[in-house]
Amino acid sequence: MKAAAFDYVRAEGVDHALELLAQHGGDAKLIAGGQSLVPMMAMRLARPAVLIDINRIDALKYADAGVGSVRMGAARRQRDVEDDHALHTRLPLLRDALHWVGHVQTRNRGTVGGSLVHADPSAEIPLAATVLGATLRLRSQADGDRELAASDFFLGPMFTAVGETECLVEIEWPVWDGPGIGTAFEETAMRHGDFAMAAAAAQLQLDADGVCRRAAIGLGGVDGTPVAFPDYAEQLVGARIDGALADEVAHACAARTEPGADLHADAEYRRHLATVMLTRAIQRAAAGAAPQR
């Protein structure tokens, strides 16, 4: 299929992009990697009258590691993050999630911000952002900047809190400090690189005695948005994590989801997959965080 006719404009900077968004509003779409938008345009599921290219805006491609967080420009390529070994020790869960995103070819072009704005409920980067409690910074010409927690950013399948004249400019990723941190990202799909039927993420911190002192867990692909479970994560804190506890917590989390059904799986089976994936993620994260004897 072919996209409907559209006008193309290359933004020369962030201010220029915001000016174009203010001018065209809902008739315009931003494009960076285009790994989600272009296929949707080809199928005419998206029909922007104006396409605003932000690929050459270097001010949206940075990654700055500071005290307690990493600030990342929304147009930073997924592959650049994946290859940045300095970030691996600071954002190990994001590193783990990126391994599951499409294929190397799509990660070469796809951007971190593009995946977040696309808001596919089965996508890996939105799940990592939700579990870690990332903060997303939006900007418009009229109102300047505003910040949203990832849990408030995703409103439904392919639906976010981004206004028609706003651009996602930055993601701030919280960094856990100290020893004993373990992470894991698990998912199941029909084939590697396909959309996840269920995905799970876990980040744990254990003390020198192997007791969990901090936990963050979540599920993707089994609800309208990625979901974090801070209340059930608290059940892990203060405990030595074993298979029984991981399974108990995973079952409780999966029971709170409302998965849809399609030709690949019904809701009950997706919930089962979510339980299995989260059990594995919790156990793997705990094993990675365990003190070495």
C-alpha positions in Angstrom: 0.0 0.0 0.0 1.0 3.6 -0.4 0.7 6.5 2.0 -1.8 9.3 1.3 -0.4 12.5 0.0 1.4 14.7 2.5 3.7 17.8 2.7 7.2 17.3 4.0 9.1 19.9 6.1 12.6 19.4 7.7 12.8 21.1 11.1 16.1 23.0 11.5 15.9 23.0 15.3 13.6 22.3 18.3 12.1 25.8 18.1 11.4 25.4 14.4 9.7 22.0 15.0 7.5 23.6 17.7 6.7 26.5 15.4 5.6 24.0 12.7 3.5 22.0 15.2 1.8 25.2 16.4 1.1 26.1 12.8 -0.3 22.8 11.7 -1.6 21.2 15.0 -3.3 17.9 14.6 -2.6 17.8 10.8 1.1 17.3 11.5 3.2 14.4 12.7 6.8 14.4 13.8 9.1 11.8 12.2 12.5 10.7 13.4 13.2 6.9 13.0 9.9 6.3 11.3 9.9 2.6 12.3 6.3 2.8 13.5 4.9 5.8 11.8 5.9 4.9 8.2 4.2 1.5 8.2 1.1 3.1 9.7 1.1 5.7 6.9 1.6 3.0 4.3 -1.5 1.2 5.6 -3.3 4.6 5.9 -3.9 4.0 9.6 -2.1 7.4 9.9 -2.7 10.2 7.4 -0.8 13.3 8.4 -1.2 16.2 6.1 2.3 17.5 7.1 5.3 15.4 8.1 7.9 17.3 10.2 11.3 15.7 10.0 13.4 16.1 13.2 16.2 13.8 12.3 18.8 16.5 12.0 18.1 18.1 15.4 21.2 17.1 17.3 19.9 18.8 20.4 17.5 15.9 20.8 20.1 13.1 20.6 22.2 13.5 23.8 22.6 11.2 26.8 23.8 13.0 30.0 24.6 10.9 33.0 24.2 12.9 36.2 23.7 12.2 39.9 20.8 9.9 40.4 19.6 10.0 36.8 20.3 9.9 33.1 18.8 12.6 30.9 18.3 11.5 27.3 17.1 13.4 24.2 14.0 12.0 22.7 15.6 11.5 19.3 18.5 9.4 20.5 18.7 6.2 18.4 17.9 3.0 20.2 21.1 1.4 18.9 23.2 4.3 20.2 21.8 3.6 23.7 22.4 -0.1 23.3 26.0 0.4 22.3 26.7 2.9 25.1 28.5 0.7 27.6 28.8 3.6 30.0 25.0 3.6 30.3 24.8 -0.2 30.9 25.8 0.0 34.5 23.5 2.9 35.1 20.5 1.7 33.2 20.8 -2.1 33.1 17.0 -2.6 32.7 16.8 -0.4 29.7 19.8 -2.3 28.2 18.0 -5.6 28.8 14.8 -4.2 27.2 16.5 -3.0 24.1 17.7 -6.5 23.3 14.1 -7.4 22.6 13.2 -4.4 20.5 12.6 -5.5 16.9 15.9 -6.3 15.1 19.2 -4.5 14.8 18.1 -2.9 11.6 15.1 -1.3 13.3 17.1 -0.2 16.3 19.6 1.5 14.0 16.8 3.9 13.0 14.3 3.8 15.8 14.5 6.4 18.6 13.8 6.0 22.3 11.3 8.9 22.2 9.6 7.5 19.1 8.8 4.2 20.8 7.4 6.1 23.8 5.2 8.4 21.8 3.9 5.5 19.6 2.8 3.8 22.9 2.3 0.3 21.7 1.2 -1.5 24.9 3.4 -4.5 23.9 6.5 -2.4 23.3 9.6 -2.8 25.5 10.9 0.7 26.0 7.5 2.0 27.4 7.5 -0.9 29.9 11.1 -0.1 31.0 10.1 3.6 31.4 7.1 2.7 33.5 8.8 0.2 35.7 11.8 2.6 36.4 9.5 5.6 36.9 11.0 7.7 34.1 10.0 11.3 33.7 9.0 12.6 30.3 9.5 16.2 29.3 7.1 17.7 26.8 7.5 21.1 25.1 5.2 23.4 23.1 5.7 26.9 21.7 2.8 28.3 23.6 3.2 26.7 27.0 6.9 25.8 27.3 7.9 22.7 29.2 5.8 20.3 31.3 6.8 17.0 32.9 4.9 13.7 33.3 5.6 10.5 35.0 5.6 7.5 32.6 2.6 6.1 34.5 0.7 9.3 33.5 2.0 9.5 30.0 0.5 6.4 28.6 -3.3 6.7 28.4 -4.3 3.7 26.2 -3.2 1.7 23.2 -1.3 4.1 20.9 -2.6 7.0 23.0 -0.6 9.3 25.2 -0.9 12.6 27.0 1.1 14.5 24.3 -0.9 17.4 23.0 -1.2 18.2 19.3 1.3 21.0 19.5 3.7 19.3 21.9 7.0 17.5 21.3 8.6 15.0 23.6 12.1 16.4 24.1 13.6 14.5 27.0 13.4 11.4 29.1 14.9 11.4 32.6 15.7 7.8 33.7 16.2 7.3 37.5 19.4 5.5 38.4 19.6 3.1 41.3 22.9 3.5 43.2 24.8 1.0 45.2 25.8 -2.7 44.9 23.5 -5.7 44.6 21.4 -4.6 41.7 19.9 -7.2 39.4 17.7 -6.7 36.4 15.8 -8.9 33.9 13.5 -8.4 31.0 11.5 -11.4 29.7 9.0 -11.7 26.9 7.3 -14.2 24.6 6.4 -13.6 21.0 5.5 -15.7 17.9 9.0 -15.0 16.6 11.9 -13.0 17.9 11.3 -9.3 16.9 7.5 -9.7 16.8 5.2 -7.9 19.1 5.3 -9.3 22.6 2.3 -11.5 23.6 3.4 -10.8 27.2 6.5 -9.1 28.6 7.8 -8.6 32.1 10.5 -6.4 33.7 12.1 -6.6 37.1 14.8 -4.6 38.9 15.8 -5.6 42.4 18.5 -4.6 44.9 19.7 -7.1 47.5 21.8 -6.5 50.5 24.9 -8.4 51.5 22.7 -11.1 53.2 20.6 -11.6 50.1 17.6 -9.8 51.4 15.7 -7.6 49.0 15.8 -4.0 49.9 14.3 -2.4 46.8 12.1 -3.7 44.0 10.4 -2.6 40.8 8.3 -4.9 38.6 5.9 -4.5 35.7 4.1 -6.2 32.8 3.5 -5.2 29.1 1.4 -6.6 26.3 -1.4 -7.6 28.7 -3.3 -4.4 29.2 -4.0 -1.1 27.4 -0.7 0.4 28.7 2.4 -1.0 30.4 1.7 -1.5 34.1 4.0 -1.2 37.1 3.1 -2.8 40.4 4.7 -0.9 43.2 2.4 -2.5 45.8 3.2 -6.0 44.9 6.9 -5.1 44.5 6.8 -4.1 48.2 6.0 -7.8 49.0 9.4 -8.6 47.8 11.1 -6.1 50.0 12.5 -7.6 53.2 12.4 -11.1 51.8 14.8 -13.6 50.5 13.4 -14.2 47.0 12.7 -17.8 46.0 10.6 -19.4 43.3 7.5 -19.7 45.4 7.5 -16.0 46.3 8.3 -14.9 42.8 5.4 -17.0 41.5 3.0 -15.7 44.1 3.8 -12.1 43.3 3.6 -12.7 39.6 0.2 -14.4 39.9 -1.1 -11.4 41.8 0.2 -8.9 39.3 -1.2 -10.9 36.3 -4.6 -11.1 37.9 -4.8 -7.3 37.9 -4.3 -7.0 34.2 -7.0 -7.0 31.5 -5.4 -8.6 28.4 -7.2 -8.6 25.1 -7.6 -11.5 22.7 -6.5 -11.9 19.1 -5.7 -14.7 16.7 -2.5 -15.6 18.6 -3.9 -15.9 22.2 -7.0 -15.4 24.3 -7.0 -13.3 27.4 -6.6 -16.3 29.8 -3.5 -17.5 27.9 -2.0 -14.1 27.9 -2.5 -13.8 31.6 -0.8 -17.2 32.0 2.1 -16.0 29.9 2.4 -12.8 32.0 2.7 -14.9 35.1 5.4 -17.1 33.7 7.3 -14.1 32.3 7.2 -12.2 35.5 8.1 -15.2 37.6 11.2 -15.7 35.5 12.1 -12.0 35.5 11.9 -11.7 39.3 14.0 -14.9 39.7 16.6 -13.8 37.2 16.9 -10.3 38.6 17.3 -11.8 42.1 20.0 -14.2 40.9 21.9 -11.3 39.2 21.7 -9.2 42.4 22.7 -12.0 44.8 26.0 -11.5 46.6 28.8 -13.6 45.4 30.1 -16.1 47.9 
